[in-house]
Amino acid sequence: MGFGAATIGNLYRAISDETARATVDAAWEAGVRYFDTAPHYGLGLSERRLGAALAERPRDEFSISTKVGRWLEPSDRGGSDLPIGGYEVPADFRRVWDFSADGVKRSLEASLERLGTDRVDIVYLHDPDDHWAEAVGAAYPALAALRDQGVIGKIGVGMNQWEMPAAFVRETDIDMVMLAGRYTLLEQPALDDLLPLCTRHGVSVVAAAVFNTGLMSRPEVSDDARYNFAQAPKKQIARAREIAAVCARHDVVLPQAAIQFPLGHPAVASVVVGARTAQQMSDAAAWMRAPIPREFWEDLRAAGLLGADTPVP
């Protein structure tokens, strides 16, 4: 299990530096050694807080990933970033899409400064949905050169869709795909194409947004739950509640099953989970460790909530 640091960048609402530090500390105490962040998260706040929390840890004992594609440019617009980017931070910067070779290098240099480290282990192209040509033609070659020089470890693409990551796997030599929300207990659209492709090409998949940004994060599904960063549609709420009902029959809680499910596929190397507080992080670690009976997965299949050929842990 990895730690997703978007939440400590004040995603949706502000938390204190002390709370953020305690959350990262709880992840470390739970055995987490992979930490993911991005300039986008809190306009750099996530990177600064994560770097500060890990500063006294032995650098060779953990891995950090960050992302490129959004350059942070100083801004005097004032106010909060919340209505624009979803983070409760002062809007002192604005995000500028930039997948040029120079933009990638500048972004990475700025990230290293905010993180307070001399290297990152993985760099992802972040959400190049509308920037395929520049991302594959400029950003990817720039990162590949840095990888060849030993400046960075592995390179990948991180997205909320599966189709473009599949194109990257086919047409480039990336090492990783961070797949957000497209291979979860709720839905598995990446199962038939992307994941087998990654297996064949030796590309590791990091499953992110395994709670579908909120819908699957609690034992009981609420009417106002989020799904893909917005209000969950009734159809998804109903399906989540059907899965939760099967959970209840096996003394399993919904987030426990959601965290463990992606790891049943051989292409998935890690599950990244975000947490806002130390308690949330401790809960996630406990859910990852708690055993799930084989009969639970069989009942999901019998109820038509999981495909007959879908791999399970």
Sine and cosine of phi, psi and omega as CSV:
sin_phi,cos_phi,sin_psi,cos_psi,sin_omega,cos_omega
0.00,0.00,0.73,-0.68,0.08,-1.00
-0.96,-0.29,0.24,-0.97,0.00,-1.00
-0.97,-0.26,0.84,-0.55,0.07,-1.00
-1.00,-0.08,0.87,-0.49,-0.20,-0.98
-1.00,-0.07,0.26,0.97,0.04,-1.00
-0.88,0.48,-0.65,0.76,-0.09,-1.00
-0.91,0.42,-0.55,0.84,0.01,-1.00
-0.98,0.18,0.03,1.00,0.17,-0.98
-1.00,-0.05,0.30,0.95,0.00,-1.00
0.94,0.35,0.65,0.76,0.10,-1.00
-0.88,0.47,0.86,-0.51,0.02,-1.00
0.95,0.31,-0.63,0.78,0.02,-1.00
-0.44,-0.90,0.38,-0.92,-0.11,-0.99
-0.98,0.18,0.56,-0.83,0.20,-0.98
-0.78,-0.63,0.30,-0.95,-0.03,-1.00
-0.99,0.15,0.30,-0.95,0.10,-1.00
-0.85,0.52,-0.60,0.80,-0.02,-1.00
-0.92,0.40,-0.65,0.76,0.03,-1.00
-0.91,0.42,-0.67,0.74,0.02,-1.00
-0.88,0.48,-0.70,0.71,-0.01,-1.00
-0.89,0.45,-0.68,0.73,0.00,-1.00
-0.90,0.44,-0.56,0.83,0.01,-1.00
-0.92,0.38,-0.71,0.71,0.05,-1.00
-0.90,0.43,-0.65,0.76,0.05,-1.00
-0.87,0.50,-0.65,0.76,0.01,-1.00
-0.91,0.42,-0.60,0.80,0.06,-1.00
-0.89,0.46,-0.70,0.72,0.01,-1.00
-0.88,0.47,-0.71,0.70,-0.01,-1.00
-0.89,0.45,-0.46,0.89,0.03,-1.00
-0.99,0.17,-0.07,1.00,0.03,-1.00
0.98,-0.18,0.05,1.00,0.01,-1.00
-0.93,0.36,0.73,-0.69,0.03,-1.00
-0.74,-0.67,0.19,0.98,0.08,-1.00
-0.83,-0.56,0.81,-0.58,-0.09,-1.00
-0.78,-0.62,0.80,-0.60,-0.06,-1.00
-0.90,-0.44,0.68,-0.73,0.01,-1.00
-0.56,-0.83,-0.14,-0.99,0.00,-1.00
-0.17,-0.99,0.48,-0.88,0.10,-1.00
-0.85,0.53,-0.58,0.81,-0.01,-1.00
-0.83,0.55,-0.54,0.84,-0.11,-0.99
-0.96,0.26,0.98,-0.19,0.03,-1.00
0.95,0.32,0.45,0.89,0.01,-1.00
0.78,0.62,0.71,0.71,0.04,-1.00
0.99,-0.13,-0.23,0.97,-0.04,-1.00
-0.89,0.45,-0.64,0.77,0.01,-1.00
-0.86,0.51,-0.71,0.70,0.00,-1.00
-0.90,0.44,-0.68,0.73,-0.02,-1.00
-0.90,0.43,-0.70,0.71,-0.01,-1.00
-0.92,0.39,-0.66,0.75,0.00,-1.00
-0.90,0.43,-0.70,0.72,0.02,-1.00
-0.87,0.49,-0.67,0.75,0.01,-1.00
-0.90,0.43,-0.64,0.77,-0.04,-1.00
-0.94,0.34,-0.45,0.89,-0.04,-1.00
-0.99,-0.17,-0.02,1.00,-0.15,-0.99
-0.85,0.53,-0.58,0.82,-0.05,-1.00
-1.00,-0.08,0.05,1.00,0.04,-1.00
-1.00,0.08,0.54,-0.84,0.06,-1.00
-0.88,0.48,0.86,-0.51,-0.14,-0.99
-0.88,0.48,-0.50,0.87,-0.03,-1.00
-0.98,0.20,-0.07,1.00,-0.05,-1.00
-0.99,-0.14,0.01,1.00,0.01,-1.00
-0.54,-0.84,0.28,-0.96,0.02,-1.00
-0.87,-0.48,0.60,-0.80,0.08,-1.00
-0.84,-0.54,0.67,-0.74,0.20,-0.98
-0.86,-0.51,0.59,-0.81,0.17,-0.99
-0.70,-0.71,-0.11,-0.99,-0.18,-0.98
-0.69,-0.73,0.36,-0.93,0.04,-1.00
-0.76,-0.65,0.36,-0.93,0.00,-1.00
0.77,-0.64,-0.39,0.92,0.10,-1.00
-0.87,-0.49,0.95,-0.30,0.04,-1.00
-1.00,0.10,0.71,-0.70,0.01,-1.00
-1.00,-0.04,0.91,-0.41,-0.02,-1.00
-0.95,-0.32,0.74,-0.67,0.02,-1.00
-0.81,0.59,0.61,-0.79,-0.06,-1.00
-0.65,-0.76,0.54,-0.84,0.05,-1.00
-0.92,-0.40,0.37,0.93,-0.06,-1.00
-0.94,0.35,-0.40,0.92,0.03,-1.00
0.96,0.27,-0.03,-1.00,0.00,-1.00
0.97,0.24,-0.32,-0.95,-0.04,-1.00
-0.96,-0.29,0.47,-0.88,0.08,-1.00
-0.98,0.20,-0.17,0.99,-0.13,-0.99
-0.81,0.58,-0.77,0.64,-0.02,-1.00
-0.95,0.31,-0.24,0.97,-0.05,-1.00
-0.99,-0.16,-0.81,0.59,-0.09,-1.00
-0.92,-0.39,-0.15,0.99,0.05,-1.00
1.00,-0.03,0.16,0.99,-0.03,-1.00
-0.87,-0.49,0.71,-0.70,-0.02,-1.00
-1.00,0.09,0.97,0.26,0.03,-1.00
-0.66,-0.75,0.40,-0.92,0.08,-1.00
-0.87,0.49,0.65,-0.76,-0.03,-1.00
-0.99,0.13,0.86,0.51,-0.03,-1.00
-0.99,0.16,-0.22,0.98,0.05,-1.00
-0.74,-0.67,0.30,-0.95,0.16,-0.99
-0.78,-0.62,0.51,-0.86,-0.02,-1.00
-1.00,0.08,0.76,-0.65,0.03,-1.00
-0.86,-0.52,0.87,-0.49,0.03,-1.00
-0.89,0.45,0.77,-0.64,-0.02,-1.00
-0.36,-0.93,0.97,-0.22,0.06,-1.00
-0.95,-0.32,0.37,0.93,0.10,-1.00
-0.95,0.30,0.30,-0.95,0.02,-1.00
-0.88,0.48,-0.70,0.72,0.01,-1.00
-0.91,0.40,-0.64,0.77,0.01,-1.00
-0.89,0.46,-0.64,0.77,0.02,-1.00
-0.90,0.44,-0.71,0.70,-0.02,-1.00
-0.91,0.41,-0.68,0.73,0.02,-1.00
-0.89,0.45,-0.67,0.74,0.00,-1.00
-0.89,0.45,-0.69,0.72,-0.01,-1.00
-0.91,0.42,-0.66,0.75,0.04,-1.00
-0.87,0.48,-0.67,0.74,0.01,-1.00
-0.91,0.40,-0.62,0.78,0.03,-1.00
-0.90,0.43,-0.67,0.74,0.02,-1.00
-0.87,0.49,-0.63,0.78,0.02,-1.00
-0.91,0.42,-0.70,0.71,0.00,-1.00
-0.91,0.40,-0.61,0.79,0.00,-1.00
-0.97,0.25,-0.34,0.94,-0.03,-1.00
0.93,0.37,0.60,0.80,-0.01,-1.00
-0.72,-0.70,0.31,-0.95,-0.01,-1.00
-1.00,-0.08,-0.04,1.00,-0.01,-1.00
-0.33,-0.94,0.41,-0.91,0.21,-0.98
-0.84,-0.55,0.43,-0.90,-0.12,-0.99
-1.00,0.00,-0.48,0.88,0.01,-1.00
-0.66,-0.75,0.68,-0.73,0.12,-0.99
-0.83,-0.56,0.83,-0.56,0.01,-1.00
-0.97,-0.24,0.63,-0.78,0.28,-0.96
-0.96,0.30,0.85,-0.53,-0.22,-0.98
-0.99,-0.17,0.93,-0.36,0.11,-0.99
0.80,0.60,0.83,0.55,0.02,-1.00
-0.99,0.13,0.53,0.85,-0.10,-1.00
-0.75,0.66,-0.73,0.69,-0.06,-1.00
-0.98,-0.21,0.29,0.96,-0.11,-0.99
-0.69,-0.72,0.58,0.82,-0.09,-1.00
-0.83,0.56,-0.76,0.65,-0.11,-0.99
-0.86,0.50,-0.73,0.68,-0.03,-1.00
-0.95,0.32,-0.61,0.80,-0.02,-1.00
-0.91,0.42,-0.69,0.72,-0.04,-1.00
-0.99,0.13,-0.46,0.89,-0.07,-1.00
-1.00,-0.04,-0.38,0.93,-0.06,-1.00
-0.81,-0.59,-0.80,0.60,-0.07,-1.00
-0.91,0.41,-0.73,0.68,-0.02,-1.00
-0.88,0.48,-0.74,0.67,0.03,-1.00
-0.87,0.50,-0.58,0.81,0.02,-1.00
-0.90,0.43,-0.69,0.72,0.03,-1.00
-0.93,0.37,-0.62,0.78,0.01,-1.00
-0.88,0.47,-0.62,0.79,0.04,-1.00
-0.91,0.41,-0.66,0.75,0.04,-1.00
-0.91,0.43,-0.59,0.81,0.06,-1.00
-0.91,0.40,-0.69,0.72,0.00,-1.00
-0.88,0.47,-0.53,0.85,-0.01,-1.00
-0.99,0.13,-0.11,0.99,-0.01,-1.00
0.99,0.16,0.18,0.98,0.01,-1.00
-0.95,0.32,-0.63,0.78,0.08,-1.00
-0.82,-0.57,0.29,-0.96,-0.03,-1.00
-0.99,0.11,-0.99,0.15,-0.05,-1.00
-0.90,-0.43,0.37,-0.93,0.03,-1.00
-0.79,-0.61,0.45,-0.89,-0.03,-1.00
-0.32,-0.95,-0.22,-0.98,0.04,-1.00
-0.73,-0.68,0.67,-0.74,0.02,-1.00
-0.85,-0.53,0.86,-0.52,-0.11,-0.99
-0.52,-0.85,0.24,-0.97,0.08,-1.00
-0.99,-0.13,0.19,0.98,0.08,-1.00
-0.77,-0.63,0.25,-0.97,-0.01,-1.00
-0.96,-0.29,-0.34,0.94,-0.14,-0.99
-0.92,0.39,-0.75,0.66,-0.01,-1.00
-0.93,0.36,-0.64,0.77,0.13,-0.99
-0.82,0.57,-0.60,0.80,0.05,-1.00
-0.88,0.47,-0.64,0.77,0.04,-1.00
-0.90,0.43,-0.63,0.78,0.06,-1.00
-0.89,0.46,-0.67,0.74,0.01,-1.00
-0.89,0.45,-0.64,0.77,-0.02,-1.00
-0.94,0.34,-0.60,0.80,-0.23,-0.97
-0.95,-0.32,-0.10,0.99,0.00,-1.00
-0.72,-0.70,-0.04,-1.00,0.00,-1.00
-0.92,-0.40,0.76,0.65,0.04,-1.00
-0.95,0.30,0.36,-0.93,-0.02,-1.00
-0.99,-0.16,-0.48,0.88,-0.21,-0.98
-0.67,-0.74,0.47,-0.88,0.24,-0.97
-0.78,-0.63,0.83,-0.55,0.18,-0.98
-0.99,-0.12,0.93,-0.36,-0.12,-0.99
-0.96,-0.29,0.93,-0.36,-0.09,-1.00
-0.99,-0.15,0.92,-0.39,0.16,-0.99
0.98,0.21,-0.02,1.00,-0.07,-1.00
-0.97,-0.25,0.06,1.00,0.20,-0.98
-0.59,-0.81,1.00,0.05,-0.06,-1.00
-0.73,-0.68,0.16,-0.99,0.05,-1.00
-0.88,0.48,-0.49,0.87,-0.01,-1.00
-0.95,0.30,-0.64,0.77,-0.07,-1.00
-0.38,-0.92,0.53,-0.85,-0.10,-0.99
-0.71,-0.70,0.83,0.56,-0.03,-1.00
-0.91,0.42,-0.32,0.95,-0.01,-1.00
-1.00,0.08,-0.04,1.00,-0.17,-0.99
-0.91,0.41,-0.68,0.73,-0.17,-0.98
-0.99,0.15,-0.47,0.88,-0.11,-0.99
-0.89,-0.45,-0.90,0.44,-0.14,-0.99
-0.89,0.46,-0.75,0.66,-0.11,-0.99
-0.91,0.41,-0.70,0.72,0.10,-1.00
-0.88,0.48,-0.59,0.81,0.03,-1.00
-0.89,0.46,-0.69,0.72,0.03,-1.00
-0.89,0.46,-0.65,0.76,0.03,-1.00
-0.87,0.50,-0.70,0.71,-0.02,-1.00
-0.91,0.41,-0.58,0.82,-0.07,-1.00
-1.00,-0.06,0.00,1.00,0.00,-1.00
0.94,0.35,0.50,0.87,0.01,-1.00
-0.99,-0.11,0.79,-0.61,-0.01,-1.00
-0.99,0.13,0.64,-0.77,0.02,-1.00
-0.95,-0.31,0.77,-0.64,0.16,-0.99
-0.97,-0.25,0.90,-0.44,-0.02,-1.00
-1.00,0.09,0.88,-0.47,0.02,-1.00
-0.90,-0.44,0.21,-0.98,-0.01,-1.00
0.78,0.63,0.70,0.72,-0.04,-1.00
-0.93,0.36,-0.27,0.96,0.10,-1.00
-1.00,-0.06,0.15,0.99,-0.07,-1.00
0.80,0.60,0.67,0.74,0.02,-1.00
0.88,0.48,0.44,0.90,0.16,-0.99
0.62,-0.78,-0.57,0.82,-0.12,-0.99
-0.85,0.53,-0.59,0.81,-0.09,-1.00
-0.97,-0.25,0.25,0.97,-0.16,-0.99
-1.00,0.03,-0.15,0.99,-0.04,-1.00
-0.79,-0.62,0.46,-0.89,0.01,-1.00
-0.85,0.52,-0.57,0.82,0.05,-1.00
-0.93,-0.38,0.71,-0.70,-0.08,-1.00
-1.00,0.06,0.84,-0.55,-0.03,-1.00
-1.00,-0.04,0.38,-0.93,0.00,-1.00
-0.93,0.37,-0.39,0.92,-0.03,-1.00
-0.97,-0.24,0.38,0.92,-0.02,-1.00
-0.91,0.42,0.46,-0.89,0.05,-1.00
-1.00,-0.02,0.50,-0.87,0.07,-1.00
-0.58,-0.82,0.85,-0.53,-0.06,-1.00
0.79,0.61,0.70,0.71,0.10,-1.00
0.94,0.34,0.23,0.97,0.03,-1.00
-0.67,-0.74,0.06,-1.00,0.06,-1.00
-0.85,0.53,0.76,-0.65,-0.03,-1.00
-0.93,0.36,0.75,-0.67,0.09,-1.00
-0.91,0.42,0.41,-0.91,-0.03,-1.00
-0.86,0.51,-0.58,0.81,-0.02,-1.00
-0.88,0.47,-0.70,0.72,0.00,-1.00
-0.94,0.34,-0.59,0.80,0.05,-1.00
-0.88,0.47,-0.69,0.72,-0.01,-1.00
-0.89,0.45,-0.66,0.75,-0.01,-1.00
-0.92,0.38,-0.66,0.75,0.02,-1.00
-0.88,0.48,-0.62,0.78,0.01,-1.00
-0.94,0.35,-0.54,0.84,0.09,-1.00
-0.90,0.43,-0.67,0.74,0.03,-1.00
-0.91,0.42,-0.67,0.75,0.01,-1.00
-0.88,0.48,-0.56,0.83,0.02,-1.00
-0.92,0.40,-0.63,0.78,0.07,-1.00
-0.92,0.39,-0.64,0.77,0.06,-1.00
-0.82,0.57,-0.74,0.67,-0.08,-1.00
-0.87,0.50,-0.55,0.83,-0.02,-1.00
-0.95,0.32,-0.27,0.96,-0.05,-1.00
-0.88,-0.48,0.27,0.96,0.00,-1.00
0.84,0.54,0.66,0.76,0.05,-1.00
-0.87,-0.49,0.59,-0.80,0.08,-1.00
-0.98,-0.20,0.47,-0.88,-0.11,-0.99
-0.82,0.58,-0.77,0.64,0.00,-1.00
-0.90,0.43,-0.47,0.88,0.08,-1.00
-0.88,0.48,-0.74,0.67,0.01,-1.00
-0.92,0.38,-0.61,0.80,-0.03,-1.00
-0.91,0.41,-0.63,0.77,0.01,-1.00
-0.93,0.37,-0.66,0.75,-0.11,-0.99
-0.99,0.15,-0.47,0.88,-0.13,-0.99
-0.80,0.60,-0.77,0.63,-0.11,-0.99
-0.86,0.51,-0.47,0.88,-0.07,-1.00
-0.95,0.33,-0.10,1.00,0.09,-1.00
-0.95,0.32,-0.34,0.94,-0.01,-1.00
-1.00,0.02,0.72,-0.70,-0.06,-1.00
-0.90,0.44,-0.35,0.94,0.01,-1.00
-0.98,0.21,-0.35,0.94,-0.10,-1.00
-1.00,0.06,0.88,-0.47,-0.04,-1.00
-1.00,-0.08,-0.43,0.90,-0.09,-1.00
-0.39,-0.92,0.44,-0.90,0.16,-0.99
-0.90,-0.44,0.82,-0.58,0.01,-1.00
-0.98,-0.20,0.80,-0.61,-0.06,-1.00
-0.84,-0.54,0.75,-0.67,0.08,-1.00
-1.00,0.02,0.47,-0.88,0.04,-1.00
-0.51,-0.86,0.61,-0.79,0.00,-1.00
-0.99,-0.11,-0.43,0.90,-0.05,-1.00
-0.73,-0.69,0.26,-0.97,0.04,-1.00
-0.88,0.47,-0.61,0.79,0.00,-1.00
-0.90,0.43,-0.68,0.73,0.05,-1.00
-0.87,0.49,-0.63,0.78,0.01,-1.00
-0.92,0.39,-0.67,0.74,0.03,-1.00
-0.90,0.44,-0.63,0.77,0.05,-1.00
-0.88,0.48,-0.70,0.71,-0.01,-1.00
-0.88,0.47,-0.66,0.75,0.02,-1.00
-0.90,0.44,-0.64,0.77,0.02,-1.00
-0.91,0.41,-0.64,0.77,0.02,-1.00
-0.91,0.42,-0.57,0.82,0.02,-1.00
-0.92,0.39,-0.56,0.83,-0.06,-1.00
-0.99,0.10,-0.46,0.89,-0.14,-0.99
-0.92,0.38,0.77,-0.64,-0.03,-1.00
-0.93,0.38,0.53,-0.85,0.05,-1.00
-0.86,-0.52,0.81,-0.59,-0.03,-1.00
-0.93,0.38,0.56,-0.83,0.01,-1.00
-0.84,0.54,-0.54,0.84,-0.04,-1.00
-0.89,0.45,-0.47,0.88,0.03,-1.00
-0.87,0.49,-0.76,0.65,-0.01,-1.00
-0.90,0.44,-0.61,0.80,0.02,-1.00
-0.91,0.42,-0.62,0.79,0.04,-1.00
-0.92,0.38,-0.59,0.81,0.08,-1.00
-0.87,0.49,-0.68,0.74,0.03,-1.00
-0.90,0.43,-0.68,0.73,-0.02,-1.00
-0.89,0.46,-0.52,0.86,-0.01,-1.00
-1.00,0.07,0.02,1.00,-0.01,-1.00
0.97,0.25,0.32,0.95,-0.02,-1.00
-0.99,-0.13,-0.03,1.00,0.04,-1.00
-0.47,-0.88,0.69,-0.72,-0.03,-1.00
-0.91,0.42,0.48,-0.88,-0.05,-1.00
-0.88,0.47,-0.51,0.86,-0.06,-1.00
-0.98,-0.21,0.13,0.99,0.00,-1.00
-0.96,0.29,0.83,-0.55,-0.01,-1.00
-0.93,0.37,0.55,-0.83,0.00,-1.00
-0.78,-0.63,0.31,-0.95,-0.01,-1.00
-0.88,0.47,0.00,0.00,0.00,0.00
